[in-house]
Amino acid sequence: MNRGQTRAHRLDRREFLRRSGAVAGSVVLLQIAIPLGACASASSSSDAPPATVASNAFLRLHADNSISFLSPAAEIGQGTSSTLAMIACDELGADWSKTRFELATGLPEYRNMLLGQPGQLYAGEQVTGGSTVTAGFFMPVRTAAAQMREMLTLAAAQKWEVDPGECVTADAAVKHAGSGRSIMFATIAPAAAELPVPAKPALRDPKDWKLIGRPQKRLDIPSKVDGSAIFAVDVVRPGMLYAAIRHAPVVGSTPLRAEEAKARAQKGVKGVYLIDNFVAVVADSWWTANTVLEEMDIRWSDAPNAKASTATELAKLKAALDGPGALPFEVKGDAAAAFAAAKTKVAQDYDVPHLAHATMEPMSVVAEFTADGLSIWTGSQGPTVQRRAAAAVAGLPEEKVHLTVTYAGGGFGRRGDLDYVEQAVKIAQRASAPIKLIWSREEDIQHDQYRPFTAIRAEAALDAKGDLSALRMRVAGRGPWTDQRPYLVQNGVDFMLIDALNTKTYPAANALFEVAPTTSAVRHGPWRGIAVPPNIFFLESLIDELAVAAKLDPIAMRRPWLAGDKRLLAVVDKAAKEAGWGAAREGHALGFACYTEERWLCRVAAVIDTSLVDGQPKVNRIVVAVDHGFSVNPDSVIAQIQGAALFALTAALKGEITIKDGRVEQSNFHDYPAIMLAEVPPVDVFLIPGDQIPGGAGEIGVPVIAPALTASIFALTGKRIRSLPVSKHFA
């Protein structure tokens, strides 16, 4: 238990987990009630650490020589906090078996160094996103650990009257090789605390790393297995009530009236509130609140989008592709002249649908007002942004709002949004009690901030020598920042709609890339990889069609164009070799895709093996080769890429949010399905060692899957899929 936590006996899913798994002895589940201010964060261990004897922004050294790493990253299943803790432990010379982490917020040191510099997307913000956390915090965490190491080493050297250069740290101790003396960190820490903090500590030579670069077990797994990990849905506050909400079915609509008196008369109901675009019922249990809402007759206002449908949304995209007013964002040479002179050219339209995030844990948050201000508990990818939004809603200065970061059951970009946090604050204001707001799965699917529905007109040309002479692309859609953060839209171009549409992978001498902004009947937000997965699907599908038109092997055609990027060429060759490219197998076909993404510091290539079973495509194997720089924890990187590949496979095969009469038609996993266990193919990941800069891992496996899949289906069946998902072409 964390210090200050209290216990309330309650049978729930965690008791089932503990009792059913308690083989060695009697285990009693206790749901945790977290007192205000007693817990700064979720921890990788349910046991409270001993007293802290030394600390800085990232590390706490405890009296038993254990350390707590204060993680600036959201822990949404990706394991980044364990990765960063490895870096700190190794640099310090601590004991990995006595290392834990806590999810921290509130200090400027936690600003994301790759996303949070002045003038960038989240200047001054603590953000987990864009596959940037490990790369962004690799050096800051090493530096903080090295500072503590040097102070401990100097204090020990002074005590022994020896040169600090003769001392090393290992196993949570300072050791002097010449005399064989050693002293534990906790013992020398009081003396070290009296020393100045070194501004530029020497970093440990990579050859001396014991943990970094080697597979390690994640620190959060035991608590997630035994049920002791704390998610927002697990937080309990004294006097807490539960809120369920029902959103307006159409964007732009508001509640006009509801059966408030009838609802309030129901046992356990404490309040009914009509707020903005939703109705909330507050009760003594979430089940009661949600059941009352399901039975409630709510009258909604008319909305401009009430006639919208997937067909009308697609028509807007097509009109934008055909019409004037597109905005250029990359222009090279003379694309028109190059196409006129081309020997081989292809031109096609492609589109991808709206997609929901469908996180395992729906949106959930606890909000509590006290005499001292406002406290919030939630699994957050953007705690400083959400804290600021909560303060604005509450009418409080930011320093009066405390946001505790908990574990989160998946994120994929969704948990950096503001809506559910703002809703909880508004409900808690009206209910005058601590409120736990949980969205139902239906609300989560039908009122998400979706990946945009986008379409593209894409053209490519080969000259007489077979070189890629021109690319011309016009993408239509509405990017997430246009609605969420319009101040980030520059000259009408939303970066979150055009990312990865460029000539970096294929350096054509002539290019014209344009964007045609549209409107949308639903809200958009960042989705795992944001614009990179759809745009790589567009680009790689076009290149595959170009190879077919030129009667060339898709990989052989690409190789000369990749000669200037040895990293990318290496992953292409690795994926092809491991997948057996060129070796015919009866009833099977292979498809290929690759890309480079400088933001993620990566090069990725994939080959997918597909066959037909009862007339339906069956994915037999996925091979992914990756160079993302240096892998801190190779096992974690491989797991991330495997998970991303299956996430992307679900989207490519089955994912589609459709609209009818302005409303999202899907509501749960029965009509917004994920791939089932029996459908999961082997995913073989090959890491190509890079330099000492660790790149991203959480998103990099997503973009290659859809184009490699559709290329393999074409090679197998001759059917070219230009509109996702695949399932609608094999009804």
C-alpha positions in Angstrom: 0.0 0.0 0.0 1.1 3.6 -0.6 1.6 5.6 2.6 -1.6 7.3 3.7 -3.9 5.1 1.7 -6.9 3.6 3.5 -8.8 0.4 2.8 -12.4 -0.3 2.1 -13.6 -3.9 1.9 -15.3 -4.4 -1.4 -15.7 -7.4 -3.8 -14.8 -6.5 -7.3 -12.8 -7.8 -10.3 -9.5 -7.3 -8.4 -10.7 -9.5 -5.6 -11.5 -12.1 -8.1 -8.0 -11.8 -9.6 -6.3 -12.1 -6.2 -8.4 -14.9 -4.8 -8.3 -16.9 -7.9 -4.5 -16.5 -8.2 -3.7 -16.9 -4.5 -2.2 -20.4 -4.5 0.5 -19.9 -2.0 -1.6 -18.4 0.8 -4.7 -16.5 1.8 -5.0 -13.2 0.1 -7.7 -10.6 0.8 -8.5 -7.9 -1.7 -8.8 -4.4 -0.4 -9.9 -1.7 -2.8 -7.8 1.4 -2.3 -9.2 4.7 -1.2 -6.6 7.4 -1.8 -6.6 10.4 0.6 -6.1 13.9 -0.8 -2.4 14.7 -1.1 -1.2 11.4 0.2 -0.4 9.9 -3.2 1.4 11.9 -5.9 1.1 9.2 -8.5 0.5 5.6 -9.4 3.5 3.4 -8.5 4.9 0.2 -10.0 4.7 -1.3 -6.6 1.9 -1.5 -4.1 4.3 -1.4 -1.2 5.4 2.0 0.2 9.1 2.8 0.0 11.1 3.6 3.1 12.1 7.2 3.9 13.8 9.2 1.2 17.4 10.1 1.9 18.3 11.9 -1.3 16.3 13.1 -4.3 16.2 15.2 -7.5 13.6 15.7 -10.2 13.8 12.1 -11.4 15.1 10.0 -8.5 14.4 9.3 -4.9 17.0 7.3 -3.0 15.5 5.5 0.0 17.0 4.4 3.3 17.0 0.7 2.3 19.1 1.6 -0.9 16.1 1.2 -3.2 15.3 3.9 -5.6 12.1 5.3 -7.0 12.2 6.7 -10.5 9.8 9.7 -11.0 8.5 9.1 -14.5 7.4 12.0 -16.7 5.6 9.6 -19.0 2.1 8.3 -19.0 2.0 4.6 -18.4 -0.6 3.4 -20.9 0.7 -0.1 -21.5 3.8 0.8 -23.5 6.3 0.3 -20.7 8.2 3.6 -21.1 8.4 4.2 -17.4 10.3 1.0 -16.9 12.6 1.9 -19.8 13.4 5.3 -18.3 13.9 3.7 -14.9 16.5 1.3 -16.5 18.4 4.3 -17.8 18.4 6.0 -14.4 19.3 2.8 -12.5 22.2 2.0 -14.9 23.6 5.5 -14.9 23.4 5.7 -11.1 24.7 2.3 -10.4 21.7 1.3 -8.4 20.2 -2.1 -7.8 17.6 -3.0 -10.5 15.9 -5.5 -8.2 15.2 -2.7 -5.8 14.0 -0.2 -8.3 10.4 1.1 -8.7 8.8 4.0 -10.6 6.1 6.5 -9.8 4.2 8.5 -12.4 5.0 12.2 -11.7 3.8 15.6 -12.8 4.2 19.2 -11.9 7.9 20.0 -12.5 9.4 21.8 -15.5 11.9 19.0 -15.9 9.1 16.8 -17.0 8.5 18.8 -20.1 8.8 16.7 -23.2 12.0 17.8 -24.8 11.1 16.8 -28.3 7.5 18.1 -28.3 7.8 20.8 -25.7 10.4 23.3 -26.9 9.3 26.9 -27.5 7.5 27.2 -30.8 6.8 23.5 -31.1 3.5 21.7 -30.6 3.4 21.6 -26.8 5.8 24.3 -25.7 6.3 23.9 -21.9 4.0 20.9 -21.6 4.4 17.4 -20.1 3.2 15.2 -22.9 3.4 11.5 -23.8 2.9 11.2 -27.5 4.5 11.1 -30.9 6.8 8.2 -29.9 9.1 10.8 -28.4 9.4 10.0 -24.6 12.4 7.7 -24.6 14.3 9.8 -27.1 13.4 13.1 -25.4 14.3 12.0 -21.8 17.3 9.7 -22.6 19.8 12.5 -21.9 17.9 14.4 -19.1 17.4 11.2 -17.1 21.0 10.1 -17.6 22.2 13.5 -16.5 20.1 13.5 -13.3 21.3 10.1 -12.4 24.9 11.0 -13.1 24.6 14.1 -10.9 23.4 11.9 -8.0 26.2 9.4 -8.7 28.9 12.0 -8.7 27.7 13.5 -5.5 27.6 10.1 -3.8 31.0 9.2 -5.2 32.6 12.5 -4.1 31.2 12.2 -0.6 32.6 8.7 -0.3 35.9 9.7 -1.7 36.2 12.6 0.8 35.3 10.2 3.6 38.1 7.8 2.6 40.5 10.6 1.5 41.0 9.1 -2.0 40.7 10.4 -5.5 37.0 10.3 -6.7 38.3 8.9 -10.0 39.3 5.8 -8.2 35.7 5.1 -7.1 32.9 3.4 -9.0 29.2 2.8 -8.2 27.5 -0.6 -8.5 24.8 -2.5 -6.6 23.7 0.7 -4.8 27.1 1.3 -3.3 30.2 3.4 -3.9 33.3 1.2 -4.2 37.0 1.9 -4.0 38.9 -0.7 -6.0 42.3 0.1 -4.5 41.3 -0.6 -0.9 38.3 -2.9 -1.4 36.2 -0.5 0.7 32.5 0.1 -0.1 29.7 2.1 1.3 26.0 1.9 0.6 24.3 4.8 -1.1 21.9 5.4 1.8 24.8 5.6 4.3 26.7 8.2 2.4 23.7 10.1 1.1 23.5 12.7 4.1 27.1 13.8 3.3 26.4 13.9 -0.4 23.4 16.1 0.2 25.8 18.8 1.5 27.7 19.0 -1.8 26.9 21.2 -4.8 25.1 19.7 -7.7 27.4 19.2 -10.6 26.2 21.1 -13.7 27.8 18.8 -16.2 28.4 15.4 -14.7 30.4 12.8 -16.7 28.1 10.2 -18.2 28.9 6.5 -17.9 30.6 5.0 -20.8 28.2 2.8 -22.8 30.6 -0.1 -22.5 30.0 -0.1 -18.8 26.2 -0.3 -19.1 24.7 -3.3 -17.3 21.0 -2.8 -18.1 20.7 -0.4 -21.1 20.5 -2.3 -24.3 19.7 -5.6 -22.7 16.3 -7.1 -22.2 14.7 -6.4 -18.8 11.4 -7.3 -17.2 9.0 -4.4 -16.9 8.4 -3.1 -13.4 4.7 -2.6 -13.7 3.7 -6.1 -14.8 3.5 -7.7 -11.3 1.0 -5.1 -10.0 -1.1 -5.5 -13.2 -1.1 -9.2 -12.8 -2.1 -9.3 -9.1 -4.6 -6.5 -9.5 -3.0 -4.0 -7.2 -2.2 -1.4 -10.0 -4.3 1.7 -9.6 -6.2 3.0 -12.7 -8.5 6.0 -12.6 -11.5 3.5 -12.4 -10.0 2.2 -9.2 -9.6 5.5 -7.3 -12.1 5.8 -4.4 -12.6 9.0 -2.4 -14.5 9.5 0.9 -18.1 10.4 0.0 -17.5 9.9 -3.6 -20.5 9.6 -6.1 -20.5 8.1 -9.5 -21.4 9.9 -12.8 -22.6 8.4 -16.1 -23.2 10.6 -19.1 -25.1 10.6 -22.4 -23.8 12.8 -25.1 -25.9 14.5 -27.7 -26.2 12.0 -30.6 -25.2 14.6 -33.2 -22.3 17.1 -32.9 -23.7 20.6 -32.4 -26.8 19.4 -30.5 -27.6 20.2 -26.9 -30.1 18.7 -24.3 -33.4 20.6 -24.2 -35.1 18.6 -21.5 -34.9 15.2 -19.7 -37.0 13.3 -17.3 -35.2 14.9 -14.3 -37.9 14.4 -11.7 -38.5 10.8 -12.6 -34.8 10.1 -12.6 -34.2 11.8 -9.2 -37.0 9.7 -7.7 -35.0 6.5 -8.5 -33.2 4.8 -5.6 -29.6 5.9 -5.3 -29.8 8.8 -7.7 -28.3 12.0 -6.3 -28.6 14.4 -9.2 -29.4 15.0 -12.9 -27.6 17.7 -14.8 -28.0 19.1 -18.3 -24.7 20.5 -19.3 -23.3 21.7 -22.6 -23.8 18.8 -25.0 -24.5 16.0 -22.5 -26.7 14.8 -19.7 -25.2 13.5 -16.5 -26.8 11.3 -13.8 -25.0 11.1 -10.5 -25.7 8.2 -8.2 -24.3 6.1 -5.4 -23.1 3.6 -8.0 -22.1 3.8 -11.6 -24.4 1.0 -12.6 -27.4 2.9 -11.1 -26.4 6.1 -12.9 -26.0 4.5 -16.2 -29.1 2.4 -16.0 -31.2 5.4 -15.2 -29.7 7.2 -18.2 -30.5 4.4 -20.5 -34.1 4.5 -19.5 -34.3 8.3 -19.7 -36.2 10.1 -22.5 -34.0 13.1 -23.5 -35.0 15.8 -26.0 -32.1 17.2 -28.0 -31.9 20.4 -30.0 -31.7 20.3 -33.8 -28.2 20.3 -35.2 -26.7 21.3 -38.6 -25.2 17.8 -39.0 -28.4 15.9 -38.5 -28.5 14.7 -42.2 -24.8 13.8 -42.4 -23.8 10.3 -43.4 -20.7 8.5 -44.5 -21.8 9.1 -48.1 -22.1 12.9 -47.6 -18.7 12.9 -45.8 -17.1 11.1 -48.7 -18.8 13.4 -51.2 -17.1 16.4 -49.4 -13.7 14.7 -49.7 -14.2 14.0 -53.4 -15.3 17.6 -54.0 -12.2 18.8 -52.3 -10.1 16.6 -54.5 -11.8 18.0 -57.6 -12.2 21.6 -56.7 -10.1 24.7 -56.4 -8.4 26.2 -53.3 -6.0 23.4 -52.4 -3.0 24.6 -50.4 0.5 23.5 -51.5 2.9 22.4 -48.7 5.8 20.9 -50.8 6.7 22.0 -54.3 9.8 20.7 -56.2 10.8 21.2 -59.8 8.0 21.0 -62.4 5.7 18.2 -61.7 3.4 18.9 -64.6 6.2 18.8 -67.1 7.6 15.6 -65.6 4.2 13.9 -65.9 3.9 15.0 -69.5 7.2 13.4 -70.4 6.8 10.3 -68.3 7.1 6.8 -69.8 5.0 5.1 -67.0 2.5 6.8 -64.7 -0.3 5.9 -62.4 -3.1 8.0 -60.9 -5.5 6.7 -58.3 -7.8 7.9 -55.5 -7.6 6.3 -52.1 -9.5 6.8 -48.8 -9.4 5.7 -45.2 -12.4 5.8 -42.8 -12.9 7.4 -39.4 -11.5 5.2 -36.7 -12.2 5.1 -32.9 -9.4 4.6 -30.3 -11.4 1.9 -28.5 -9.0 1.9 -25.5 -9.4 -1.0 -23.1 -10.3 1.4 -20.3 -12.9 3.9 -21.4 -12.5 7.5 -20.5 -12.5 7.8 -16.7 -11.6 10.5 -14.2 -12.1 11.5 -10.5 -12.6 15.1 -9.6 -12.9 16.5 -6.1 -13.3 20.1 -4.8 -11.9 20.9 -1.4 -11.3 24.1 0.6 -7.8 24.1 -0.9 -8.8 23.8 -4.5 -9.4 20.9 -7.0 -7.9 17.5 -7.2 -8.1 15.2 -10.2 -7.1 11.6 -10.8 -6.8 10.3 -14.3 -4.6 8.4 -16.7 -3.3 11.3 -18.7 -1.1 11.7 -21.7 -1.1 15.5 -21.2 -1.4 16.3 -17.5 -0.3 19.9 -17.7 -2.7 20.6 -20.6 -5.6 18.9 -18.7 -4.7 20.7 -15.5 -4.9 24.0 -17.2 -8.2 23.2 -18.8 -9.6 22.0 -15.4 -8.5 25.2 -13.8 -10.3 27.3 -16.4 -13.5 25.3 -16.0 -13.3 25.6 -12.2 -12.4 29.3 -12.2 -9.3 28.5 -10.2 -5.6 29.5 -10.6 -3.6 26.6 -11.9 -1.7 26.3 -8.7 -4.9 25.3 -6.9 -5.4 22.3 -9.2 -3.6 19.1 -8.4 -3.7 16.3 -11.0 -2.5 12.9 -10.1 -1.5 10.6 -12.9 -2.7 7.0 -12.7 -2.2 4.0 -14.9 -4.3 4.1 -18.0 -5.8 1.2 -19.9 -4.6 2.3 -23.3 -4.3 5.7 -24.8 -3.4 5.9 -28.5 -3.5 9.7 -28.4 -7.0 9.8 -26.8 -5.9 10.5 -23.2 -4.4 13.9 -24.0 -7.8 15.3 -24.9 -9.7 17.6 -22.6 -13.4 16.7 -22.9 -13.7 14.0 -20.2 -11.7 15.9 -17.7 -13.7 19.1 -18.2 -16.9 17.1 -17.9 -15.9 15.7 -14.5 -15.1 19.1 -13.2 -18.4 20.5 -14.3 -20.3 17.6 -12.7 -18.4 17.8 -9.5 -19.1 21.6 -9.2 -22.8 20.9 -9.5 -22.9 17.8 -7.3 -20.9 19.3 -4.5 -19.2 15.9 -3.9 -16.2 14.0 -5.3 -17.2 12.5 -8.6 -16.0 9.5 -10.5 -17.0 9.9 -14.2 -16.8 6.8 -16.3 -17.9 6.7 -19.9 -19.7 3.6 -21.0 -18.2 1.6 -23.9 -21.1 2.9 -26.0 -20.3 6.5 -25.2 -16.6 5.9 -25.8 -17.2 4.5 -29.3 -19.9 6.9 -30.4 -18.4 10.1 -29.0 -14.7 9.6 -29.5 -12.4 12.1 -31.2 -11.8 10.0 -34.3 -9.0 9.6 -36.7 -10.0 11.7 -39.7 -11.8 10.3 -42.7 -9.4 11.3 -45.4 -9.0 10.8 -49.2 -6.2 11.5 -51.6 -5.6 11.8 -55.3 -2.2 10.4 -55.8 0.0 10.2 -59.0 3.5 8.9 -59.7 5.6 8.8 -62.8 8.7 7.0 -64.1 10.9 8.5 -66.8 12.5 6.6 -69.7 15.4 5.5 -67.4 12.9 4.0 -64.9 13.7 6.6 -62.3 10.9 8.1 -60.2 10.5 11.5 -61.9 7.5 12.9 -60.2 5.0 12.6 -57.4 1.7 14.6 -57.2 -0.7 14.3 -54.3 -3.7 16.1 -53.0 -5.0 15.0 -49.6 -8.5 16.1 -48.4 -9.9 16.0 -44.9 -10.0 17.9 -41.6 -7.0 17.6 -39.4 -7.3 17.2 -35.6 -5.6 20.5 -34.8 -8.1 22.4 -36.9 -10.7 21.9 -34.1 -8.6 21.1 -31.1 -5.7 23.5 -31.4 -6.3 25.9 -34.3 -3.3 28.0 -33.2 -1.1 25.2 -34.5 -2.6 25.3 -38.0 -0.1 27.3 -40.1 -1.3 29.1 -43.3 -4.4 26.9 -43.4 -2.3 23.7 -43.3 -2.9 21.3 -40.5 0.3 19.3 -40.0 -1.7 16.4 -38.4 -3.3 15.8 -41.8 -0.2 15.9 -44.0 2.5 14.3 -41.9 4.7 11.8 -43.9 3.4 13.1 -47.2 6.8 14.2 -48.6 9.7 13.2 -50.7 11.9 11.9 -47.9 11.4 8.2 -48.5 11.3 8.6 -52.3 13.3 11.7 -53.4 11.5 12.5 -56.6 13.0 15.5 -58.4 9.6 16.9 -59.2 6.7 17.0 -56.7 3.6 18.8 -55.8 1.9 18.1 -52.5 -1.3 19.9 -51.6 -4.0 19.8 -48.9 -7.7 20.5 -49.4 -9.3 21.2 -46.0 -12.9 20.1 -45.4 -15.5 20.1 -42.7 -16.6 17.1 -40.7 -19.7 15.9 -38.9 -17.8 14.4 -36.1 -14.9 15.4 -33.9 -11.3 14.5 -34.8 -8.3 13.9 -32.6 -4.8 12.3 -32.6 -4.9 8.5 -33.2 -1.9 6.2 -32.9 0.5 7.6 -35.5 -1.9 10.5 -36.4 -1.5 11.2 -40.1 1.4 8.8 -40.8 -0.6 5.5 -41.1 -3.1 6.8 -43.6 -0.5 8.8 -45.6 1.9 5.9 -45.8 -1.0 3.7 -46.9 -1.6 6.2 -49.7 2.0 6.6 -50.7 3.0 2.9 -50.5 -0.1 1.7 -52.3 0.7 4.1 -55.1 4.3 2.9 -55.4 3.1 -0.7 -55.5 0.7 0.2 -58.3 3.6 1.9 -60.1 5.7 -1.3 -59.9 2.8 -3.3 -61.4 2.3 -0.8 -64.2 6.1 -0.9 -64.9 6.2 -4.7 -64.6 8.9 -4.5 -62.0 9.4 -6.2 -58.7 8.1 -3.8 -56.0 11.3 -4.1 -53.9 13.7 -4.2 -56.8 12.1 -1.0 -58.2 12.5 0.8 -54.9 16.1 -0.1 -54.2 17.8 2.5 -56.5 15.7 5.2 -55.0 16.7 4.3 -51.5 20.5 4.3 -52.2 20.9 7.6 -50.4 19.4 6.2 -47.2 21.5 3.2 -46.0 19.4 2.8 -42.9 16.2 2.4 -44.9 17.8 0.2 -47.4 19.1 -2.1 -44.7 15.6 -2.6 -43.1 14.2 -3.2 -46.6 16.8 -5.9 -47.3 16.3 -7.5 -43.8 12.5 -7.7 -44.1 12.8 -9.2 -47.6 15.3 -11.8 -46.6 13.5 -12.9 -43.4 10.2 -13.1 -45.2 11.6 -15.1 -48.1 10.8 -12.5 -50.7 10.9 -14.0 -54.2 10.4 -17.6 -53.0 7.0 -18.8 -54.4 4.7 -20.6 -52.1 1.5 -22.1 -53.5 -1.7 -20.3 -52.4 0.3 -17.5 -50.7 1.4 -14.1 -51.7 3.6 -11.5 -50.2 3.1 -7.7 -49.9 5.7 -5.1 -49.0 5.8 -1.5 -47.6 8.4 0.7 -46.1 8.8 4.3 -44.9 11.1 6.7 -43.1 9.9 9.1 -40.3 12.4 11.6 -39.0 10.2 12.6 -36.0 10.4 9.1 -34.7 14.1 8.7 -35.8 13.1 5.4 -37.5 13.2 3.4 -40.7 10.7 0.6 -41.0 9.9 -2.1 -43.6 7.3 -4.9 -43.5 6.4 -8.0 -45.5 3.0 -9.7 -45.0 2.1 -13.2 -46.1 -1.5 -13.7 -47.1 -3.7 -16.5 -48.3 -7.4 -17.1 -48.9 -9.5 -19.2 -46.6 -13.2 -19.7 -47.5 -12.9 -16.7 -49.8 -11.6 -14.4 -47.1 -8.0 -13.0 -46.8 -6.0 -14.7 -44.0 -2.8 -13.1 -42.7 -0.3 -15.9 -42.1 2.8 -14.0 -41.0 4.0 -10.4 -40.5 7.7 -9.6 -40.7 8.8 -6.1 -39.6 12.4 -4.9 -39.8 13.2 -1.7 -37.8 16.0 0.7 -37.3 14.9 3.1 -34.6 18.4 3.9 -33.4 19.4 2.4 -30.1 17.0 0.1 -28.2 17.2 0.7 -24.4 15.1 -2.4 -23.7 14.9 -4.5 -26.9 12.1 -6.8 -25.5 9.9 -3.8 -24.8 10.6 -2.4 -28.3 9.7 -5.7 -29.9 6.5 -5.9 -27.9 5.5 -2.4 -28.9 6.0 -3.1 -32.5 4.2 -6.4 -32.3 1.3 -4.7 -30.6 1.3 -1.8 -33.1 1.2 -4.3 -36.0 -1.8 -6.1 -34.6 -3.5 -2.7 -33.7 -3.0 -1.7 -37.3 -4.1 -5.0 -38.7 -7.4 -4.7 -36.8 -7.8 -1.2 -38.4 -6.9 -2.3 -41.9 -9.1 -5.5 -41.9 -12.1 -4.3 -39.9 -11.9 -0.8 -38.6 -14.6 1.7 -39.7 -16.7 4.3 -38.0 -19.8 5.1 -40.2 -22.3 7.9 -39.8 -26.1 7.9 -40.5 -28.4 10.9 -39.8 -25.4 12.6 -38.1 -24.9 9.8 -35.6 -22.1 7.2 -35.3 -23.6 3.8 -36.1 -21.2 1.6 -34.2 -21.5 1.3 -30.4 -19.4 -1.6 -29.0 -17.1 -4.4 -30.1 -19.9 -6.4 -31.7 -20.0 -3.8 -34.5 -16.6 -2.2 -34.1 -14.7 -5.5 -33.9 -11.0 -6.2 -33.1 -9.2 -9.2 -34.5 -9.7 -12.3 -32.4 -7.0 -14.5 -30.9 -7.5 -17.1 -33.6 -6.9 -14.4 -36.3 -3.6 -13.2 -34.8 -0.6 -14.2 -37.0 3.0 -14.5 -35.9 4.6 -11.1 -35.9 8.4 -11.4 -36.3 10.3 -8.2 -35.5 14.0 -7.7 -36.4 15.8 -4.8 -34.8 18.8 -3.4 -36.7 21.1 -1.8 -34.2 21.5 1.9 -34.6 23.5 4.7 -32.9 23.2 5.8 -29.3 20.0 7.9 -29.9 16.9 5.8 -29.0 14.1 6.5 -31.4 10.3 6.0 -31.0 8.7 2.6 -30.7 5.0 3.0 -29.8 3.7 4.1 -33.2 6.4 3.0 -35.7 4.8 -0.5 -36.4 1.5 0.9 -37.4 2.0 2.6 -40.8 3.4 -0.3 -42.9 0.7 -2.8 -42.1 -2.2 -1.6 -44.2 -0.2 -1.1 -47.5 1.7 -4.3 -47.1 -1.5 -6.1 -46.5 -3.4 -4.7 -49.5 -0.3 -5.3 -51.7 -0.3 -8.9 -50.7 -4.0 -9.2 -51.4 -3.5 -7.8 -54.8 -0.6 -10.2 -55.5 -2.8 -13.1 -54.4 -6.2 -12.1 -56.0 -5.6 -9.3 -58.5 -8.0 -7.2 -56.4 -6.7 -3.7 -55.7 -8.0 -2.3 -52.5 -7.9 1.5 -52.4 -10.5 2.1 -49.7 -10.2 0.6 -46.2 -11.2 -1.5 -44.4 -10.4 -4.7 -46.3 -13.5 -6.5 -45.0 -16.0 -4.4 -47.0 -14.4 -5.8 -50.2 -14.9 -9.4 -49.1 -18.5 -9.3 -47.9 
